[in-house]
């Protein structure tokens, strides 16, 4: 049971580091990158800790299955959502700098 609490504490520490990165990094894309990676790691650690808790408390295989499905969904969709938001933000940033709105024109812009 102590291992469960230690891994939960580790997940909280990783989330606090993500919050620090959110405050310290210079631009929105860097902040989003740092937070996405750290929160994905922290939630994965937290869910694995909960799986350990379910096993120790003998709550049944249904809870383990639910937590594994949740972990798979989070690992799939947090990076996808972050990528979509970053791409949209990048396109807006380029549009503001160059006055272009077409996606093909945005891809032609060299940084």
N, C-alpha and C positions, 0 to 999 in steps of 0.2 A: 504494500500500500504506500510505502514511503517513495518508491520509484514512481508511482503515479503522480504524487504531489510534486516531486522534483521535476518531472517532465512538464507538468502544468506550469511550474514556476519558470522553466526554461522558455516555454512558449510565451509567457508574459514578458520575459526579458527581451525576447526577439521582437515582440510588438512594440515595446518601449524604444528599442533601437530604431525601428521603422518610424516611430513618431519623431525621434530626434532627427532622422534623415529628412523627414518632411519639413522640419523647421530650418535645417541648416543648408540644404542644397539650393543652388542658385536659380534654376528655372523649373518650369512645371514638368517638362519631360523627364528631367533627372529625378525630381521628387516622385513622380509617378512610377518610374522604374524601380527606385529603391523600395517604395512602399509595397508595390506589387510582389516583388521577390520575397521581402521579409514577411509579409502577411501570409503569403502562400506557404512559406516554411512554417510559420508559427501555427497556422490552422492545421497543417499536416501533423505537426508534433502534438497539438492538442487532441486531435481525433485519435491518433495512435495511443495517447495516454488514456483516453476514454475507452478505447478497445481493451487496454490492459485492465482498467477498472471493471469493465463488464465481465472479463474473464475471471478476475479475482472474486467478484461477487456472485459468479455463476448465474447471471441473468438470462442466459440463453443465447442461442445462435441467431435469433431474429435481430437482436440489437447489434450484434457484430456485423451482420449483413447490411443493416441500415447505415451503420457508420462507414463501412467500406464503400457503399454506393455514394454516400455523401462525400467521402474523400475523393473518389474518382470524379465526381461532378465538379468539385472545387478545383481539383488539379487541371481539369479540362477548361473550365470557363473563366476562371480568374485571369489567366494569361490572355485568353482571347478577348475578353472585355477590355483589359488594359491596352492591348494592341489596337483595338478599334478606337478607343479614346485617344491614344497617342497619335494615331494616323490622322484622325480628325483635327486634333490640335495642331499637328505639324502642317496640315494643309491650310488651316486658318492662318498660321504664322507666316507661311510663304505667301498666301494671298495678301496679307496685310503689307508685307515687305515689297512685293513686286506688282501688286495690283492685278494679278491674274486669278481667274476663277476656274478654268477648265483643268480637270485632273491631268490631262496629257501635257498641258503647259506647265503644271506644277512639277511633273516628273522631269521636265527638261531643265529646270532651274538647277544650276550647280552651286553648291555651297563651298 
